[in-house]
């Protein structure tokens, strides 16, 4: 919240720990910050949604505006070393 500008908007989309941090509402009020959030699971509720979004990603890669960065390539025998 400290990084958000006055009148800023903070978006929390998903969380790796499974739950979001608690937000103290006085921080929002004193700096006029708004907050919204979501989770991918709420946007992919059907197989049709999943396929459409997967195709969007694949098309973006093919069109060249979404770039993949591959840092490491490991043989399958070393898969346990991947993080």
PDB file as gemmi writes it, atoms N, CA and C in Angstrom:
CRYST1    1.000    1.000    1.000  90.00  90.00  90.00 P 1                      
ATOM      1  N   UNK A   1       0.818  -1.191   0.000  1.00  0.00           N  
ATOM      2  CA  UNK A   1       0.000   0.000   0.000  1.00  0.00           C  
ATOM      3  C   UNK A   1       0.867   1.264   0.000  1.00  0.00           C  
ATOM      4  N   UNK A   2       2.044   1.169   0.595  1.00  0.00           N  
ATOM      5  CA  UNK A   2       2.910   2.346   0.648  1.00  0.00           C  
ATOM      6  C   UNK A   2       3.361   2.781  -0.738  1.00  0.00           C  
ATOM      7  N   UNK A   3       3.430   1.864  -1.684  1.00  0.00           N  
ATOM      8  CA  UNK A   3       3.877   2.199  -3.033  1.00  0.00           C  
ATOM      9  C   UNK A   3       2.768   2.825  -3.875  1.00  0.00           C  
ATOM     10  N   UNK A   4       1.533   2.677  -3.452  1.00  0.00           N  
ATOM     11  CA  UNK A   4       0.412   3.228  -4.228  1.00  0.00           C  
ATOM     12  C   UNK A   4       0.354   4.744  -4.074  1.00  0.00           C  
ATOM     13  N   UNK A   5       0.072   5.412  -5.177  1.00  0.00           N  
ATOM     14  CA  UNK A   5      -0.059   6.871  -5.169  1.00  0.00           C  
ATOM     15  C   UNK A   5      -1.363   7.267  -4.481  1.00  0.00           C  
ATOM     16  N   UNK A   6      -1.441   8.501  -4.042  1.00  0.00           N  
ATOM     17  CA  UNK A   6      -2.709   9.031  -3.554  1.00  0.00           C  
ATOM     18  C   UNK A   6      -3.706   8.933  -4.703  1.00  0.00           C  
ATOM     19  N   UNK A   7      -4.885   8.469  -4.423  1.00  0.00           N  
ATOM     20  CA  UNK A   7      -5.937   8.194  -5.415  1.00  0.00           C  
ATOM     21  C   UNK A   7      -5.579   6.984  -6.278  1.00  0.00           C  
ATOM     22  N   UNK A   8      -4.604   6.188  -5.853  1.00  0.00           N  
ATOM     23  CA  UNK A   8      -4.170   5.035  -6.640  1.00  0.00           C  
ATOM     24  C   UNK A   8      -5.118   3.854  -6.508  1.00  0.00           C  
ATOM     25  N   UNK A   9      -4.846   2.852  -7.303  1.00  0.00           N  
ATOM     26  CA  UNK A   9      -5.647   1.627  -7.289  1.00  0.00           C  
ATOM     27  C   UNK A   9      -4.704   0.441  -7.199  1.00  0.00           C  
ATOM     28  N   UNK A  10      -4.916  -0.430  -6.236  1.00  0.00           N  
ATOM     29  CA  UNK A  10      -4.105  -1.623  -6.027  1.00  0.00           C  
ATOM     30  C   UNK A  10      -4.927  -2.833  -6.450  1.00  0.00           C  
ATOM     31  N   UNK A  11      -4.298  -3.720  -7.253  1.00  0.00           N  
ATOM     32  CA  UNK A  11      -4.967  -4.940  -7.690  1.00  0.00           C  
ATOM     33  C   UNK A  11      -4.212  -6.129  -7.117  1.00  0.00           C  
ATOM     34  N   UNK A  12      -4.921  -6.993  -6.416  1.00  0.00           N  
ATOM     35  CA  UNK A  12      -4.355  -8.227  -5.892  1.00  0.00           C  
ATOM     36  C   UNK A  12      -5.022  -9.355  -6.661  1.00  0.00           C  
ATOM     37  N   UNK A  13      -4.263  -9.998  -7.548  1.00  0.00           N  
ATOM     38  CA  UNK A  13      -4.824 -11.066  -8.364  1.00  0.00           C  
ATOM     39  C   UNK A  13      -4.158 -12.368  -7.977  1.00  0.00           C  
ATOM     40  N   UNK A  14      -4.863 -13.201  -7.232  1.00  0.00           N  
ATOM     41  CA  UNK A  14      -4.328 -14.474  -6.777  1.00  0.00           C  
ATOM     42  C   UNK A  14      -3.288 -14.296  -5.689  1.00  0.00           C  
ATOM     43  N   UNK A  15      -2.876 -15.400  -5.109  1.00  0.00           N  
ATOM     44  CA  UNK A  15      -1.796 -15.357  -4.127  1.00  0.00           C  
ATOM     45  C   UNK A  15      -1.183 -16.739  -4.013  1.00  0.00           C  
ATOM     46  N   UNK A  16       0.113 -16.790  -3.907  1.00  0.00           N  
ATOM     47  CA  UNK A  16       0.802 -18.072  -3.867  1.00  0.00           C  
ATOM     48  C   UNK A  16       0.567 -18.811  -2.561  1.00  0.00           C  
ATOM     49  N   UNK A  17       0.247 -18.082  -1.502  1.00  0.00           N  
ATOM     50  CA  UNK A  17       0.031 -18.735  -0.216  1.00  0.00           C  
ATOM     51  C   UNK A  17      -1.393 -19.240  -0.050  1.00  0.00           C  
ATOM     52  N   UNK A  18      -2.278 -18.871  -0.964  1.00  0.00           N  
ATOM     53  CA  UNK A  18      -3.659 -19.308  -0.869  1.00  0.00           C  
ATOM     54  C   UNK A  18      -4.571 -18.308  -0.180  1.00  0.00           C  
ATOM     55  N   UNK A  19      -4.010 -17.304   0.456  1.00  0.00           N  
ATOM     56  CA  UNK A  19      -4.839 -16.280   1.082  1.00  0.00           C  
ATOM     57  C   UNK A  19      -4.134 -14.936   0.998  1.00  0.00           C  
ATOM     58  N   UNK A  20      -4.929 -13.885   0.903  1.00  0.00           N  
ATOM     59  CA  UNK A  20      -4.374 -12.536   0.785  1.00  0.00           C  
ATOM     60  C   UNK A  20      -4.159 -11.935   2.168  1.00  0.00           C  
ATOM     61  N   UNK A  21      -3.239 -10.971   2.245  1.00  0.00           N  
ATOM     62  CA  UNK A  21      -3.011 -10.261   3.496  1.00  0.00           C  
ATOM     63  C   UNK A  21      -4.216  -9.399   3.839  1.00  0.00           C  
ATOM     64  N   UNK A  22      -4.390  -9.153   5.126  1.00  0.00           N  
ATOM     65  CA  UNK A  22      -5.454  -8.270   5.585  1.00  0.00           C  
ATOM     66  C   UNK A  22      -5.097  -6.828   5.244  1.00  0.00           C  
ATOM     67  N   UNK A  23      -6.089  -6.073   4.789  1.00  0.00           N  
ATOM     68  CA  UNK A  23      -5.878  -4.670   4.453  1.00  0.00           C  
ATOM     69  C   UNK A  23      -6.546  -3.818   5.530  1.00  0.00           C  
ATOM     70  N   UNK A  24      -5.778  -2.905   6.087  1.00  0.00           N  
ATOM     71  CA  UNK A  24      -6.327  -1.989   7.089  1.00  0.00           C  
ATOM     72  C   UNK A  24      -7.039  -0.858   6.354  1.00  0.00           C  
ATOM     73  N   UNK A  25      -8.323  -0.717   6.584  1.00  0.00           N  
ATOM     74  CA  UNK A  25      -9.123   0.236   5.819  1.00  0.00           C  
ATOM     75  C   UNK A  25      -8.724   1.685   6.050  1.00  0.00           C  
ATOM     76  N   UNK A  26      -8.110   2.001   7.188  1.00  0.00           N  
ATOM     77  CA  UNK A  26      -7.711   3.393   7.412  1.00  0.00           C  
ATOM     78  C   UNK A  26      -6.623   3.828   6.428  1.00  0.00           C  
ATOM     79  N   UNK A  27      -5.799   2.891   5.945  1.00  0.00           N  
ATOM     80  CA  UNK A  27      -4.778   3.208   4.944  1.00  0.00           C  
ATOM     81  C   UNK A  27      -5.464   3.603   3.633  1.00  0.00           C  
ATOM     82  N   UNK A  28      -6.521   2.908   3.292  1.00  0.00           N  
ATOM     83  CA  UNK A  28      -7.259   3.225   2.075  1.00  0.00           C  
ATOM     84  C   UNK A  28      -7.896   4.602   2.178  1.00  0.00           C  
ATOM     85  N   UNK A  29      -8.537   4.851   3.283  1.00  0.00           N  
ATOM     86  CA  UNK A  29      -9.274   6.102   3.467  1.00  0.00           C  
ATOM     87  C   UNK A  29      -8.354   7.312   3.488  1.00  0.00           C  
ATOM     88  N   UNK A  30      -7.262   7.248   4.217  1.00  0.00           N  
ATOM     89  CA  UNK A  30      -6.406   8.423   4.372  1.00  0.00           C  
ATOM     90  C   UNK A  30      -5.692   8.824   3.089  1.00  0.00           C  
ATOM     91  N   UNK A  31      -5.509   7.861   2.166  1.00  0.00           N  
ATOM     92  CA  UNK A  31      -4.817   8.174   0.904  1.00  0.00           C  
ATOM     93  C   UNK A  31      -5.735   8.014  -0.297  1.00  0.00           C  
ATOM     94  N   UNK A  32      -7.017   7.759  -0.056  1.00  0.00           N  
ATOM     95  CA  UNK A  32      -8.016   7.584  -1.125  1.00  0.00           C  
ATOM     96  C   UNK A  32      -7.596   6.512  -2.130  1.00  0.00           C  
ATOM     97  N   UNK A  33      -7.149   5.383  -1.607  1.00  0.00           N  
ATOM     98  CA  UNK A  33      -6.724   4.254  -2.430  1.00  0.00           C  
ATOM     99  C   UNK A  33      -7.900   3.288  -2.589  1.00  0.00           C  
ATOM    100  N   UNK A  34      -8.055   2.746  -3.785  1.00  0.00           N  
ATOM    101  CA  UNK A  34      -9.045   1.692  -4.002  1.00  0.00           C  
ATOM    102  C   UNK A  34      -8.325   0.380  -4.243  1.00  0.00           C  
ATOM    103  N   UNK A  35      -9.006  -0.708  -3.927  1.00  0.00           N  
ATOM    104  CA  UNK A  35      -8.424  -2.039  -4.049  1.00  0.00           C  
ATOM    105  C   UNK A  35      -9.426  -2.955  -4.740  1.00  0.00           C  
ATOM    106  N   UNK A  36      -8.923  -3.800  -5.621  1.00  0.00           N  
ATOM    107  CA  UNK A  36      -9.750  -4.865  -6.191  1.00  0.00           C  
ATOM    108  C   UNK A  36      -8.913  -6.130  -6.247  1.00  0.00           C  
ATOM    109  N   UNK A  37      -9.559  -7.235  -6.412  1.00  0.00           N  
ATOM    110  CA  UNK A  37      -8.823  -8.489  -6.434  1.00  0.00           C  
ATOM    111  C   UNK A  37      -9.580  -9.562  -7.166  1.00  0.00           C  
ATOM    112  N   UNK A  38      -8.919 -10.661  -7.369  1.00  0.00           N  
ATOM    113  CA  UNK A  38      -9.544 -11.780  -8.046  1.00  0.00           C  
ATOM    114  C   UNK A  38      -8.633 -12.982  -8.043  1.00  0.00           C  
ATOM    115  N   UNK A  39      -9.131 -14.016  -8.650  1.00  0.00           N  
ATOM    116  CA  UNK A  39      -8.384 -15.253  -8.754  1.00  0.00           C  
ATOM    117  C   UNK A  39      -8.705 -15.886 -10.097  1.00  0.00           C  
ATOM    118  N   UNK A  40      -7.741 -16.504 -10.726  1.00  0.00           N  
ATOM    119  CA  UNK A  40      -7.938 -17.095 -12.038  1.00  0.00           C  
ATOM    120  C   UNK A  40      -9.082 -18.097 -12.035  1.00  0.00           C  
ATOM    121  N   UNK A  41      -9.252 -18.806 -10.933  1.00  0.00           N  
ATOM    122  CA  UNK A  41     -10.299 -19.821 -10.862  1.00  0.00           C  
ATOM    123  C   UNK A  41     -11.692 -19.227 -11.082  1.00  0.00           C  
ATOM    124  N   UNK A  42     -11.865 -17.950 -10.766  1.00  0.00           N  
ATOM    125  CA  UNK A  42     -13.153 -17.296 -10.982  1.00  0.00           C  
ATOM    126  C   UNK A  42     -13.372 -16.889 -12.428  1.00  0.00           C  
ATOM    127  N   UNK A  43     -12.323 -16.887 -13.231  1.00  0.00           N  
ATOM    128  CA  UNK A  43     -12.419 -16.509 -14.632  1.00  0.00           C  
ATOM    129  C   UNK A  43     -12.436 -17.718 -15.564  1.00  0.00           C  
ATOM    130  N   UNK A  44     -12.079 -18.872 -15.025  1.00  0.00           N  
ATOM    131  CA  UNK A  44     -12.093 -20.107 -15.815  1.00  0.00           C  
ATOM    132  C   UNK A  44     -13.030 -21.073 -15.107  1.00  0.00           C  
ATOM    133  N   UNK A  45     -14.304 -20.968 -15.411  1.00  0.00           N  
ATOM    134  CA  UNK A  45     -15.300 -21.800 -14.739  1.00  0.00           C  
ATOM    135  C   UNK A  45     -15.801 -22.949 -15.594  1.00  0.00           C  
ATOM    136  N   UNK A  46     -15.504 -22.909 -16.887  1.00  0.00           N  
ATOM    137  CA  UNK A  46     -15.918 -23.987 -17.782  1.00  0.00           C  
ATOM    138  C   UNK A  46     -14.746 -24.395 -18.669  1.00  0.00           C  
ATOM    139  N   UNK A  47     -14.870 -25.537 -19.283  1.00  0.00           N  
ATOM    140  CA  UNK A  47     -13.834 -25.992 -20.216  1.00  0.00           C  
ATOM    141  C   UNK A  47     -13.718 -25.015 -21.390  1.00  0.00           C  
ATOM    142  N   UNK A  48     -14.843 -24.463 -21.816  1.00  0.00           N  
ATOM    143  CA  UNK A  48     -14.839 -23.477 -22.904  1.00  0.00           C  
ATOM    144  C   UNK A  48     -13.986 -22.268 -22.515  1.00  0.00           C  
ATOM    145  N   UNK A  49     -14.132 -21.779 -21.270  1.00  0.00           N  
ATOM    146  CA  UNK A  49     -13.314 -20.658 -20.782  1.00  0.00           C  
ATOM    147  C   UNK A  49     -11.834 -21.023 -20.819  1.00  0.00           C  
ATOM    148  N   UNK A  50     -11.511 -22.218 -20.333  1.00  0.00           N  
ATOM    149  CA  UNK A  50     -10.118 -22.675 -20.285  1.00  0.00           C  
ATOM    150  C   UNK A  50      -9.513 -22.717 -21.687  1.00  0.00           C  
ATOM    151  N   UNK A  51     -10.234 -23.308 -22.630  1.00  0.00           N  
ATOM    152  CA  UNK A  51      -9.718 -23.415 -24.002  1.00  0.00           C  
ATOM    153  C   UNK A  51      -9.571 -22.047 -24.657  1.00  0.00           C  
ATOM    154  N   UNK A  52     -10.525 -21.154 -24.435  1.00  0.00           N  
ATOM    155  CA  UNK A  52     -10.441 -19.814 -25.031  1.00  0.00           C  
ATOM    156  C   UNK A  52      -9.225 -19.070 -24.496  1.00  0.00           C  
ATOM    157  N   UNK A  53      -9.027 -19.114 -23.196  1.00  0.00           N  
ATOM    158  CA  UNK A  53      -7.889 -18.395 -22.602  1.00  0.00           C  
ATOM    159  C   UNK A  53      -6.563 -19.032 -23.002  1.00  0.00           C  
ATOM    160  N   UNK A  54      -6.505 -20.361 -23.061  1.00  0.00           N  
ATOM    161  CA  UNK A  54      -5.278 -21.037 -23.494  1.00  0.00           C  
ATOM    162  C   UNK A  54      -4.961 -20.665 -24.933  1.00  0.00           C  
ATOM    163  N   UNK A  55      -5.978 -20.639 -25.777  1.00  0.00           N  
ATOM    164  CA  UNK A  55      -5.761 -20.242 -27.176  1.00  0.00           C  
ATOM    165  C   UNK A  55      -5.317 -18.790 -27.286  1.00  0.00           C  
ATOM    166  N   UNK A  56      -5.856 -17.915 -26.435  1.00  0.00           N  
ATOM    167  CA  UNK A  56      -5.417 -16.516 -26.430  1.00  0.00           C  
ATOM    168  C   UNK A  56      -3.921 -16.410 -26.133  1.00  0.00           C  
ATOM    169  N   UNK A  57      -3.444 -17.197 -25.162  1.00  0.00           N  
ATOM    170  CA  UNK A  57      -2.020 -17.168 -24.807  1.00  0.00           C  
ATOM    171  C   UNK A  57      -1.177 -17.706 -25.962  1.00  0.00           C  
ATOM    172  N   UNK A  58      -1.590 -18.841 -26.517  1.00  0.00           N  
ATOM    173  CA  UNK A  58      -0.830 -19.423 -27.626  1.00  0.00           C  
ATOM    174  C   UNK A  58      -0.808 -18.491 -28.836  1.00  0.00           C  
ATOM    175  N   UNK A  59      -1.923 -17.861 -29.149  1.00  0.00           N  
ATOM    176  CA  UNK A  59      -1.952 -16.909 -30.263  1.00  0.00           C  
ATOM    177  C   UNK A  59      -1.058 -15.706 -30.002  1.00  0.00           C  
ATOM    178  N   UNK A  60      -1.019 -15.233 -28.764  1.00  0.00           N  
ATOM    179  CA  UNK A  60      -0.157 -14.100 -28.426  1.00  0.00           C  
ATOM    180  C   UNK A  60       1.315 -14.457 -28.629  1.00  0.00           C  
ATOM    181  N   UNK A  61       1.675 -15.685 -28.299  1.00  0.00           N  
ATOM    182  CA  UNK A  61       3.055 -16.137 -28.528  1.00  0.00           C  
ATOM    183  C   UNK A  61       3.341 -16.203 -30.023  1.00  0.00           C  
ATOM    184  N   UNK A  62       2.412 -16.773 -30.781  1.00  0.00           N  
ATOM    185  CA  UNK A  62       2.597 -16.872 -32.238  1.00  0.00           C  
ATOM    186  C   UNK A  62       2.670 -15.506 -32.901  1.00  0.00           C  
ATOM    187  N   UNK A  63       1.878 -14.541 -32.416  1.00  0.00           N  
ATOM    188  CA  UNK A  63       1.885 -13.187 -32.969  1.00  0.00           C  
ATOM    189  C   UNK A  63       3.122 -12.400 -32.554  1.00  0.00           C  
ATOM    190  N   UNK A  64       3.835 -12.885 -31.516  1.00  0.00           N  
ATOM    191  CA  UNK A  64       5.087 -12.279 -31.107  1.00  0.00           C  
ATOM    192  C   UNK A  64       5.003 -11.185 -30.063  1.00  0.00           C  
ATOM    193  N   UNK A  65       3.799 -10.847 -29.587  1.00  0.00           N  
ATOM    194  CA  UNK A  65       3.731  -9.789 -28.571  1.00  0.00           C  
ATOM    195  C   UNK A  65       3.828 -10.336 -27.151  1.00  0.00           C  
ATOM    196  N   UNK A  66       3.729 -11.653 -27.004  1.00  0.00           N  
ATOM    197  CA  UNK A  66       3.993 -12.298 -25.714  1.00  0.00           C  
ATOM    198  C   UNK A  66       5.226 -13.158 -25.906  1.00  0.00           C  
ATOM    199  N   UNK A  67       6.269 -12.860 -25.147  1.00  0.00           N  
ATOM    200  CA  UNK A  67       7.540 -13.547 -25.296  1.00  0.00           C  
ATOM    201  C   UNK A  67       7.751 -14.534 -24.148  1.00  0.00           C  
ATOM    202  N   UNK A  68       8.274 -15.694 -24.473  1.00  0.00           N  
ATOM    203  CA  UNK A  68       8.655 -16.672 -23.463  1.00  0.00           C  
ATOM    204  C   UNK A  68      10.126 -16.492 -23.125  1.00  0.00           C  
ATOM    205  N   UNK A  69      10.444 -16.601 -21.852  1.00  0.00           N  
ATOM    206  CA  UNK A  69      11.845 -16.558 -21.441  1.00  0.00           C  
ATOM    207  C   UNK A  69      12.161 -17.888 -20.772  1.00  0.00           C  
ATOM    208  N   UNK A  70      13.004 -18.663 -21.403  1.00  0.00           N  
ATOM    209  CA  UNK A  70      13.394 -19.964 -20.862  1.00  0.00           C  
ATOM    210  C   UNK A  70      14.797 -19.828 -20.304  1.00  0.00           C  
ATOM    211  N   UNK A  71      14.901 -19.907 -18.976  1.00  0.00           N  
ATOM    212  CA  UNK A  71      16.190 -19.725 -18.301  1.00  0.00           C  
ATOM    213  C   UNK A  71      17.028 -21.001 -18.259  1.00  0.00           C  
ATOM    214  N   UNK A  72      16.369 -22.127 -18.120  1.00  0.00           N  
ATOM    215  CA  UNK A  72      17.097 -23.391 -17.984  1.00  0.00           C  
ATOM    216  C   UNK A  72      16.370 -24.481 -18.757  1.00  0.00           C  
ATOM    217  N   UNK A  73      17.143 -25.406 -19.286  1.00  0.00           N  
ATOM    218  CA  UNK A  73      16.591 -26.602 -19.896  1.00  0.00           C  
ATOM    219  C   UNK A  73      17.286 -27.780 -19.231  1.00  0.00           C  
ATOM    220  N   UNK A  74      16.494 -28.676 -18.664  1.00  0.00           N  
ATOM    221  CA  UNK A  74      17.042 -29.843 -17.979  1.00  0.00           C  
ATOM    222  C   UNK A  74      16.554 -31.116 -18.654  1.00  0.00           C  
ATOM    223  N   UNK A  75      17.374 -32.149 -18.649  1.00  0.00           N  
ATOM    224  CA  UNK A  75      16.887 -33.442 -19.125  1.00  0.00           C  
ATOM    225  C   UNK A  75      15.788 -33.949 -18.186  1.00  0.00           C  
ATOM    226  N   UNK A  76      14.873 -34.752 -18.700  1.00  0.00           N  
ATOM    227  CA  UNK A  76      13.782 -35.268 -17.890  1.00  0.00           C  
ATOM    228  C   UNK A  76      14.297 -35.995 -16.653  1.00  0.00           C  
ATOM    229  N   UNK A  77      15.430 -36.660 -16.761  1.00  0.00           N  
ATOM    230  CA  UNK A  77      16.006 -37.382 -15.632  1.00  0.00           C  
ATOM    231  C   UNK A  77      16.355 -36.463 -14.461  1.00  0.00           C  
ATOM    232  N   UNK A  78      16.499 -35.145 -14.726  1.00  0.00           N  
ATOM    233  CA  UNK A  78      16.832 -34.164 -13.679  1.00  0.00           C  
ATOM    234  C   UNK A  78      15.639 -33.284 -13.315  1.00  0.00           C  
ATOM    235  N   UNK A  79      14.447 -33.732 -13.600  1.00  0.00           N  
ATOM    236  CA  UNK A  79      13.243 -32.925 -13.359  1.00  0.00           C  
ATOM    237  C   UNK A  79      13.098 -32.501 -11.902  1.00  0.00           C  
ATOM    238  N   UNK A  80      13.580 -33.325 -10.979  1.00  0.00           N  
ATOM    239  CA  UNK A  80      13.463 -32.971  -9.558  1.00  0.00           C  
ATOM    240  C   UNK A  80      14.261 -31.727  -9.193  1.00  0.00           C  
ATOM    241  N   UNK A  81      15.212 -31.320 -10.024  1.00  0.00           N  
ATOM    242  CA  UNK A  81      16.029 -30.134  -9.765  1.00  0.00           C  
ATOM    243  C   UNK A  81      15.334 -28.850 -10.232  1.00  0.00           C  
ATOM    244  N   UNK A  82      14.281 -28.980 -11.006  1.00  0.00           N  
ATOM    245  CA  UNK A  82      13.588 -27.789 -11.551  1.00  0.00           C  
ATOM    246  C   UNK A  82      12.837 -27.069 -10.434  1.00  0.00           C  
ATOM    247  N   UNK A  83      12.866 -25.750 -10.446  1.00  0.00           N  
ATOM    248  CA  UNK A  83      12.091 -24.970  -9.489  1.00  0.00           C  
ATOM    249  C   UNK A  83      11.305 -23.945 -10.267  1.00  0.00           C  
TER     250      UNK A  83                                                      
END                                                                             
